[in-house]
Amino acid sequence: MAASGEYMSLLDDEADLDISQTISTPDDIGDSIASIKYNLTAKIRADKRKSLKPLLRIAAAIAAVLLIFAGIKGYQYYRYVQDTKTFITVQASVGKTLRVVLPDSSSVTVSSGSVLRYPKAFPTDERRVYLQTGEAFFEVTKNPKKPFSVESGELQTTALGTSFTVKYNPVHHWSKVNLYTGKVAITPTDKSSSRSSVYLSPGKAYEYAAGGGTLSSFTLKPFNPLTTGLAFERTSFKEAIYKMSSWYKINIEFDKVATRNFTVNGDFNGKKAEEVLSSLAFIYQLKLTKKDSLTYEFITQSRY
């Protein structure tokens, strides 16, 4: 470091070159060298009577600074490559929501029991995260050069700058996307799939299960939808059960056909899983059984 200090002293005392221009930080070291050559050539032409020795000493000093700079940039690039290969997994505790700020400053609200996985640094061409289970609300920083994608099972939801929720239940291979602002494109994660892309506008939702998808509408509200926690308003029985499954980190089995016309209303925040499930069983005249410590089953009247 003493040597680099000596070089900087030479730059100050012996030349009037524009150092800030000469040792700027371009993306390519070759640009820096070209900048040095340009400045030296200009200096020589301006005063041919002066000896070249001071200029050579300046060139040596700048070259030393550039070597240090190149080393730093090389290390930074190495760390960047490693960070794109390093993934962070976050999981919200039962009954809690977790807010995560991604490397591009986009934010994600992760619902209770949900699991999100993302790289420590995004590569140069895309921003991709993975919702492994549960529900998350995404508020995406706009960057047209780097599309933002969420993979959830068999679906990939891609946006530039927008806000939306993604819900995913890996046990039942069910996923749903609700769009609040902007636009998104929903495509299969399987590149060989023949399914067409689906485009959503605000207030629209896309639900995917059992190899097929359906479009629907919902009422837009001017706040983060996950702040309501475990509260439902005319929510389908199936969707409510899937949310409860991830919220409490349990598995809930039920007859999708027999319950297809059921809707759930009410605020269940602060209640235990068995208390909530028992209430639903009473309301819809279902029998609730506990198969093991993590698995519950609703049985319809026709079966008992």
C-alpha positions as CSV (number, residue, x, y, z in Angstrom):
1,M,0.0,0.0,0.0
2,A,3.0,2.3,0.6
3,A,4.0,1.8,-3.0
4,S,0.6,2.8,-4.3
5,G,0.8,5.9,-2.0
6,E,4.1,6.9,-3.6
7,Y,2.6,6.5,-7.1
8,M,-0.3,8.8,-6.2
9,S,2.1,11.4,-4.9
10,L,3.9,11.3,-8.2
11,L,0.6,11.9,-9.9
12,D,-0.1,14.9,-7.8
13,D,3.4,16.5,-8.0
14,E,4.5,15.9,-11.6
15,A,1.6,16.1,-13.9
16,D,-1.6,17.9,-14.5
17,L,-3.5,15.0,-16.1
18,D,-7.2,14.5,-15.2
19,I,-6.7,11.6,-12.8
20,S,-10.4,11.2,-12.1
21,Q,-10.9,10.5,-15.7
22,T,-7.9,8.3,-16.1
23,I,-8.6,5.9,-13.2
24,S,-12.4,5.8,-13.4
25,T,-14.0,2.4,-13.1
26,P,-15.3,1.3,-16.5
27,D,-16.8,-2.1,-17.0
28,D,-13.9,-3.3,-18.9
29,I,-10.2,-2.9,-17.9
30,G,-9.4,-2.4,-21.6
31,D,-11.4,0.8,-21.5
32,S,-9.2,2.0,-18.7
33,I,-6.0,1.3,-20.7
34,A,-7.5,3.1,-23.7
35,S,-8.2,6.1,-21.4
36,I,-4.6,6.2,-20.2
37,K,-3.3,6.1,-23.7
38,Y,-5.6,8.9,-24.8
39,N,-4.5,11.2,-21.9
40,L,-0.8,10.5,-22.4
41,T,-1.0,11.2,-26.1
42,A,-2.8,14.5,-25.4
43,K,-0.2,15.5,-22.9
44,I,2.7,14.7,-25.2
45,R,1.2,16.7,-28.1
46,A,0.5,19.7,-25.7
47,D,4.2,20.0,-24.7
48,K,6.7,18.2,-26.9
49,R,9.6,20.0,-25.3
50,K,9.2,18.3,-21.9
51,S,11.0,15.1,-21.2
52,L,9.0,11.8,-21.5
53,K,10.5,10.6,-18.2
54,P,7.9,12.1,-15.9
55,L,5.1,10.8,-18.2
56,L,6.6,7.3,-18.1
57,R,6.6,7.5,-14.3
58,I,3.0,8.6,-14.3
59,A,2.1,5.7,-16.7
60,A,3.8,3.3,-14.3
61,A,1.9,4.7,-11.4
62,I,-1.4,4.5,-13.2
63,A,-0.6,0.9,-14.3
64,A,0.0,0.0,-10.7
65,V,-3.3,1.5,-9.6
66,L,-5.1,-0.4,-12.5
67,L,-3.5,-3.7,-11.4
68,I,-4.9,-3.1,-7.9
69,F,-8.3,-2.2,-9.4
70,A,-8.2,-5.2,-11.7
71,G,-7.5,-7.5,-8.7
72,I,-10.4,-6.0,-6.7
73,K,-12.8,-6.2,-9.7
74,G,-11.7,-9.8,-10.3
75,Y,-12.4,-10.8,-6.7
76,Q,-15.7,-9.0,-6.8
77,Y,-16.7,-10.9,-10.0
78,Y,-15.6,-14.2,-8.4
79,R,-17.8,-13.4,-5.3
80,Y,-20.7,-12.5,-7.6
81,V,-20.5,-15.8,-9.5
82,Q,-20.4,-17.7,-6.2
83,D,-23.4,-15.7,-4.9
84,T,-25.5,-16.6,-7.9
85,K,-24.9,-20.2,-7.0
86,T,-25.7,-19.7,-3.3
87,F,-29.4,-20.0,-2.4
88,I,-31.1,-18.6,0.7
89,T,-34.2,-20.4,2.1
90,V,-36.6,-18.6,4.4
91,Q,-39.5,-20.1,6.2
92,A,-42.1,-18.1,8.2
93,S,-43.0,-19.4,11.6
94,V,-46.5,-20.6,12.4
95,G,-48.8,-17.7,12.9
96,K,-46.3,-15.2,11.6
97,T,-45.6,-13.4,8.3
98,L,-42.1,-12.6,7.2
99,R,-40.9,-9.7,5.0
100,V,-37.9,-10.4,2.8
101,V,-36.0,-7.9,0.7
102,L,-34.5,-9.6,-2.4
103,P,-31.1,-8.7,-4.0
104,D,-32.8,-6.4,-6.5
105,S,-34.7,-4.5,-3.7
106,S,-38.0,-6.3,-4.6
107,S,-39.9,-7.3,-1.4
108,V,-41.7,-10.4,-0.6
109,T,-44.2,-11.0,2.3
110,V,-44.0,-14.7,3.2
111,S,-47.1,-16.2,4.9
112,S,-47.1,-18.4,7.9
113,G,-45.6,-21.8,7.3
114,S,-44.5,-20.9,3.7
115,V,-41.1,-21.5,2.3
116,L,-39.3,-19.3,-0.2
117,R,-35.9,-19.9,-1.9
118,Y,-33.9,-17.3,-3.8
119,P,-30.2,-16.7,-4.9
120,K,-27.9,-14.5,-2.8
121,A,-27.3,-12.5,-6.1
122,F,-29.3,-12.6,-9.3
123,P,-27.5,-13.4,-12.6
124,T,-27.3,-10.7,-15.3
125,D,-30.2,-12.0,-17.4
126,E,-33.0,-12.8,-15.0
127,R,-34.4,-12.7,-11.5
128,R,-35.8,-16.1,-10.4
129,V,-37.2,-17.2,-7.0
130,Y,-38.9,-20.4,-5.9
131,L,-42.0,-20.7,-3.7
132,Q,-41.7,-24.2,-2.4
133,T,-44.9,-24.2,-0.4
134,G,-47.5,-21.8,1.0
135,E,-48.3,-18.2,-0.1
136,A,-46.2,-15.1,-0.7
137,F,-47.0,-11.5,-1.9
138,F,-44.4,-10.1,-4.3
139,E,-43.8,-6.4,-4.9
140,V,-41.3,-6.3,-7.8
141,T,-38.8,-3.6,-8.6
142,K,-39.1,-2.8,-12.3
143,N,-36.2,-3.8,-14.6
144,P,-37.2,-4.5,-18.2
145,K,-33.8,-6.1,-18.9
146,K,-34.2,-8.7,-16.1
147,P,-37.6,-10.3,-16.0
148,F,-38.7,-11.5,-12.5
149,S,-40.1,-15.0,-12.3
150,V,-41.6,-17.1,-9.5
151,E,-41.6,-20.9,-9.8
152,S,-44.3,-22.7,-7.9
153,G,-44.6,-26.3,-8.8
154,E,-45.8,-26.6,-12.4
155,L,-46.2,-22.8,-12.9
156,Q,-43.8,-20.0,-13.6
157,T,-45.2,-16.4,-13.1
158,T,-43.1,-13.7,-14.8
159,A,-43.4,-9.9,-14.3
160,L,-41.3,-6.8,-14.9
161,G,-42.7,-4.4,-12.2
162,T,-45.9,-5.4,-10.5
163,S,-47.5,-6.9,-7.4
164,F,-49.1,-10.3,-7.1
165,T,-49.6,-13.3,-4.8
166,V,-48.6,-16.8,-5.6
167,K,-50.1,-19.7,-3.6
168,Y,-48.8,-23.3,-3.9
169,N,-49.7,-26.6,-2.3
170,P,-47.2,-29.2,-3.4
171,V,-49.2,-32.1,-1.9
172,H,-52.2,-31.5,-4.1
173,H,-50.2,-30.0,-7.0
174,W,-52.3,-26.8,-6.8
175,S,-51.2,-23.3,-7.5
176,K,-53.0,-19.9,-7.8
177,V,-51.8,-16.4,-8.9
178,N,-53.7,-13.2,-8.0
179,L,-52.6,-10.0,-9.8
180,Y,-52.9,-6.7,-8.0
181,T,-50.9,-4.2,-10.2
182,G,-49.2,-4.4,-13.6
183,K,-49.2,-7.5,-15.7
184,V,-47.9,-11.1,-15.5
185,A,-47.4,-14.0,-17.8
186,I,-48.0,-17.5,-16.5
187,T,-46.3,-20.3,-18.2
188,P,-45.5,-24.0,-17.5
189,T,-42.2,-24.7,-15.8
190,D,-42.0,-27.8,-18.1
191,K,-40.5,-26.4,-21.3
192,S,-41.9,-29.3,-23.3
193,S,-45.5,-28.6,-22.2
194,S,-47.9,-27.6,-24.9
195,R,-50.0,-25.4,-22.6
196,S,-50.3,-21.8,-23.7
197,S,-49.2,-18.8,-21.7
198,V,-51.8,-17.0,-19.6
199,Y,-51.7,-13.3,-19.2
200,L,-53.4,-11.5,-16.2
201,S,-54.6,-8.0,-15.7
202,P,-55.2,-6.5,-12.2
203,G,-58.2,-8.1,-10.4
204,K,-57.7,-11.4,-12.3
205,A,-56.6,-14.7,-10.9
206,Y,-55.4,-18.0,-12.4
207,E,-55.8,-21.3,-10.6
208,Y,-54.1,-24.5,-11.7
209,A,-54.7,-28.0,-10.5
210,A,-54.9,-31.6,-11.9
211,G,-53.4,-30.5,-15.3
212,G,-55.9,-27.7,-16.0
213,G,-56.3,-24.1,-15.2
214,T,-59.2,-21.6,-14.7
215,L,-59.5,-17.8,-14.7
216,S,-61.5,-15.8,-12.2
217,S,-61.9,-12.3,-10.9
218,F,-61.5,-10.9,-7.3
219,T,-62.0,-7.6,-5.6
220,L,-58.9,-5.4,-5.5
221,K,-58.1,-3.9,-2.1
222,P,-55.5,-1.2,-1.5
223,F,-53.2,-3.1,0.9
224,N,-50.9,-6.1,1.2
225,P,-53.4,-9.0,1.0
226,L,-51.3,-11.1,3.5
227,T,-51.9,-8.6,6.3
228,T,-55.3,-10.2,6.9
229,G,-53.6,-13.4,8.0
230,L,-56.0,-16.3,8.4
231,A,-59.2,-14.4,7.6
232,F,-61.5,-15.4,4.7
233,E,-64.3,-13.7,2.8
234,R,-66.3,-15.8,0.5
235,T,-63.2,-18.0,-0.1
236,S,-63.7,-21.4,-1.7
237,F,-63.4,-24.3,0.8
238,K,-60.6,-25.8,-1.2
239,E,-58.5,-22.6,-1.2
240,A,-59.1,-22.0,2.5
241,I,-58.0,-25.5,3.4
242,Y,-54.8,-25.2,1.3
243,K,-54.0,-22.0,3.1
244,M,-54.6,-23.6,6.5
245,S,-52.4,-26.5,5.5
246,S,-49.4,-24.2,4.9
247,W,-50.3,-21.9,7.8
248,Y,-50.2,-24.6,10.4
249,K,-47.7,-26.9,8.6
250,I,-50.2,-29.8,8.5
251,N,-51.8,-31.9,5.8
252,I,-55.6,-31.7,5.5
253,E,-57.4,-34.3,3.3
254,F,-61.0,-33.7,2.0
255,D,-63.4,-34.6,-0.8
256,K,-62.9,-31.9,-3.4
257,V,-66.1,-32.8,-5.3
258,A,-68.4,-33.0,-2.2
259,T,-67.1,-29.6,-1.0
260,R,-66.8,-27.8,-4.3
261,N,-69.7,-25.4,-3.5
262,F,-68.6,-24.6,0.1
263,T,-67.3,-21.1,0.9
264,V,-65.5,-20.0,4.0
265,N,-66.1,-16.7,5.9
266,G,-64.5,-15.6,9.1
267,D,-61.4,-14.6,11.0
268,F,-59.5,-17.5,12.4
269,N,-56.4,-15.6,13.5
270,G,-55.0,-16.6,16.9
271,K,-56.8,-19.9,16.9
272,K,-55.2,-23.4,17.0
273,A,-55.5,-25.7,14.0
274,E,-57.9,-28.2,15.7
275,E,-60.1,-25.4,16.9
276,V,-60.4,-24.0,13.4
277,L,-60.9,-27.4,11.7
278,S,-63.5,-28.4,14.3
279,S,-65.5,-25.2,13.6
280,L,-65.5,-26.0,9.9
281,A,-66.6,-29.5,10.5
282,F,-69.5,-28.3,12.5
283,I,-70.5,-25.6,10.0
284,Y,-70.4,-27.9,7.0
285,Q,-71.6,-31.1,8.8
286,L,-68.3,-32.9,8.2
287,K,-66.6,-35.4,10.4
288,L,-63.0,-34.5,11.4
289,T,-60.5,-37.3,12.1
290,K,-56.9,-37.1,13.0
291,K,-54.9,-39.7,11.1
292,D,-51.5,-38.8,12.7
293,S,-49.8,-35.8,14.4
294,L,-49.7,-33.8,11.1
295,T,-52.6,-35.2,9.1
296,Y,-56.3,-34.4,9.4
297,E,-59.2,-35.6,7.3
298,F,-62.7,-34.2,6.7
299,I,-65.2,-37.0,5.9
300,T,-68.5,-36.2,4.3
301,Q,-71.9,-37.4,5.6
302,S,-72.2,-40.0,2.8
303,R,-69.2,-41.8,4.2
304,Y,-70.1,-42.1,7.9
